[in-house]
């Protein structure tokens, strides 16, 4: 077996160093916006439903926050997705929420990669987590769901102070070049 060229070895070391390092975010929705969290593997996106999430106006939480779509009609939903890549040591999710809904009928639901992991109903201000996140990419869905009748409270959920720990940082371009070089070297050895 031939020794690995120095540049490829350095790039490979850089990749493993960057993915082994853990990072975290704290999303406070300051100014009514979502931070892009440059340099991390965090993506916020509209998750569908009838109305998108937006900067909070209901007063369910103090200060700046994000909340489910206002004026949902019966049988409608509003969903906000957060996609994160968690490093090899795992991580956690936690956040504050305020809820104003018809108890037992309209729900704030939290989903992780499809299955529901949490639900609450009624009028409350509370916190969720810390909830353990395994290594890998996860889609966390925050959803407010109205049933087919009766409106109560603000008919919304608000979230704030979303903390995700254990994030895997995006690989550097040097690391990606190193992986490409390794793939070429492996193909050449295989031939």
Long-range contacts (C-beta under 8 A, 24 or more apart in sequence): 1-189, 2-189, 4-182, 4-185, 5-181, 5-185, 7-178, 7-181, 8-178, 8-181, 8-182, 8-185, 10-174, 10-178, 11-174, 11-175, 11-177, 11-178, 11-179, 11-181, 12-175, 12-178, 12-179, 12-182, 14-172, 14-174, 14-175, 14-178, 15-171, 15-172, 15-175, 15-176, 15-178, 15-179, 18-169, 18-170, 18-171, 18-172, 18-175, 19-87, 19-88, 19-168, 19-169, 19-171, 20-87, 20-88, 21-87, 21-169, 22-87, 22-89, 22-91, 22-165, 22-166, 22-167, 22-168, 23-87, 23-166, 23-167, 23-168, 23-169, 24-91, 24-163, 24-164, 24-165, 24-166, 24-167, 25-162, 25-163, 25-164, 25-167, 26-161, 26-162, 26-163, 27-161, 27-162, 27-163, 28-64, 28-160, 28-161, 29-55, 29-56, 29-64, 29-65, 29-66, 29-160, 30-64, 31-64, 32-56, 32-64, 34-66, 39-169, 39-170, 40-167, 40-169, 40-170, 41-84, 41-85, 41-137, 41-167, 41-168, 41-169, 41-170, 42-82, 42-83, 42-84, 42-164, 42-167, 43-82, 43-83, 43-84, 44-80, 44-81, 44-82, 44-83, 45-80, 45-81, 45-83, 46-79, 46-80, 46-81, 47-79, 47-80, 47-81, 47-141, 47-142, 47-143, 48-77, 48-79, 49-76, 49-77, 49-78, 49-79, 49-143, 50-76, 50-77, 50-78, 51-76, 51-78, 52-78, 52-80, 53-78, 53-79, 53-80, 53-142, 56-158, 56-160, 58-98, 58-100, 58-154, 58-156, 58-158, 59-154, 60-98, 60-99, 60-100, 60-125, 60-154, 60-156, 60-157, 60-158, 61-96, 61-97, 61-98, 61-125, 61-158, 61-159, 61-160, 63-160, 64-160, 65-98, 65-158, 65-159, 65-160, 66-158, 66-159, 66-160, 67-156, 67-157, 67-158, 67-159, 68-108, 68-142, 68-143, 68-144, 68-156, 68-157, 68-158, 69-144, 69-156, 70-156, 71-155, 72-144, 72-146, 72-155, 72-156, 73-146, 74-146, 74-147, 74-148, 74-149, 74-151, 75-146, 75-147, 75-148, 76-145, 76-146, 77-143, 77-144, 77-145, 77-146, 78-143, 78-144, 79-141, 79-142, 79-143, 79-144, 80-141, 80-142, 80-143, 80-159, 81-139, 81-140, 81-141, 81-142, 82-139, 82-140, 82-141, 82-142, 82-162, 82-164, 83-137, 83-138, 83-139, 83-140, 84-133, 84-137, 84-138, 84-140, 84-164, 84-167, 85-136, 85-137, 85-138, 85-167, 85-168, 86-133, 86-134, 86-135, 86-136, 86-137, 86-138, 86-166, 86-167, 86-168, 87-135, 87-166, 87-167, 87-168, 88-135, 88-168, 89-135, 89-166, 90-132, 90-133, 90-134, 90-135, 90-166, 91-132, 91-133, 91-164, 91-165, 91-166, 91-167, 92-129, 92-130, 92-131, 92-132, 92-133, 92-163, 92-164, 92-165, 92-166, 93-128, 93-129, 93-130, 93-131, 93-133, 93-140, 93-162, 93-163, 93-164, 94-127, 94-128, 94-129, 94-130, 94-131, 94-162, 94-163, 95-127, 95-128, 95-129, 95-159, 95-160, 95-161, 95-162, 95-163, 96-125, 96-126, 96-127, 96-128, 96-159, 96-160, 96-161, 97-125, 97-126, 97-127, 97-128, 97-157, 97-158, 97-159, 97-160, 98-124, 98-125, 98-157, 98-158, 99-123, 99-124, 99-125, 99-126, 99-153, 99-156, 99-157, 99-158, 100-152, 100-153, 100-154, 100-155, 100-156, 100-157, 101-144, 101-146, 101-152, 101-153, 101-154, 101-155, 101-156, 101-157, 102-147, 102-150, 102-151, 102-152, 102-153, 102-155, 103-152, 105-147, 105-150, 106-144, 106-145, 106-146, 106-147, 106-152, 106-155, 107-144, 107-145, 108-142, 108-143, 108-144, 108-157, 109-141, 109-143, 109-144, 109-145, 110-140, 110-141, 110-142, 110-143, 111-139, 111-140, 111-141, 111-143, 112-138, 112-139, 112-140, 112-141, 113-138, 113-139, 114-139, 123-153, 129-163, 130-163, 130-165, 133-164, 133-166, 135-168
